[in-house]
Amino acid sequence: MHVVVIHGWKEETPELVQTLAAALGVMVFEARQRMIGGGPSVVASFADPQHAMALADKLRQGGISALVVDATAVRNRTGFFIVRRFVPGTSALHIEENDGNSADIPYEEIDLLLPCTSVTGHTETKTVTERKFSLGKTILSGGIPMKSKVERKEEVSSEETRKFLYLHAGTRPLMLFSQDNLTYDGFGSAMKMSRELNFAYLLSELRRLCPHAVYDDRLLNRAGQVRILGPAQNMANLDLAAEILIRTLR
C-alpha cells in the first residue's frame, strides 16, 4: 500500500483547499478537515504506486507539497537499533542491544526525537457464573428462598499502553527505545523508582543534551496520530507515522 502525504503548507488558504478537494474528488469541507493542524497528513492510499505518484504530482502542480510513502515497506522494515541499555555520557549517548552490539552517538548528530504511545486493544470472552433467585426451587422447598447457578458469556475489553522513542541521527539506523524493555541503570544515582519516571527522565535529558534536535510529541496521543494517518488508520501504524514525520521534519 502506498500512501500520499501532504505537508509544508503554512496557511490553509481557500485556494489550497480547493486544489486538494479537486485532486481528491471530495467536498471542500472534507478537504479542509484533512488540512487542519498544518500537516503532514495522509490524504489517500493506493495499491498501485503509479496512481499514488500521479496524485502526488497533481498536488505539487497545484502548489501543495506531497510525497509518497510505501506503507508496506515501512511496516516490514528491519534494521532498527533496538536499544536495551543506555548510558548518557559527557559528549555522546552510549547504547547497547540485547546481543551486545553497541554504539556511541555524539549528541550533535542526534537531529530528531519522536516519543510516541502505542495502545493495543484486547478482547476476550469470559464465562461468568452467578447465583440468582429460583422461583421453582423456592416452591419445591416449601417457600424457603433458593438460588440456582446461571452462566453467561461476557466480552471483556482491555487496553495495553506502551511508550516508545524513535531517535534519528544522521545516516545511522533508526534507534528505538521501548519504555518497558529498557534497563535504566545507566542513569546511576539519578535512576528513578519506576519505568514511567525513568522514561520521562530520559526524554527530558535528551532534550537538554540535544537542544538542536527537533522534538515532536504528536505521536504521544491518539488525536495527533489521527491527524497524520487519518481516522481509518490504527495505533499499530506508529512506524508509518514516524517515517512520515522523519521525512517531513528533517
Secondary structure, 3 states (H helix, E strand, C coil): CEEEEEECCCCCCHHHHHHHHHHHCCCHHHHHHHHCCCCCEEEEEECCHHHHHHHHHHHHHCCCEEEEEEHHHHHCCCCCEEECEEEECCCEEEEECCCCCEEEEEHHHEEEEEEEEEEEEEEEEEEEEEEEECHHHHHHCCCCCCEEEEEEEEEEEEEEEEEEEEEEECCCCCEEEECCCCECHHHHHHCCCCHHHHHHHHHHHHHHHCCCCEECCHHHCHHHHHHHHCCCCCHHHHHHHHHHHHHHHC
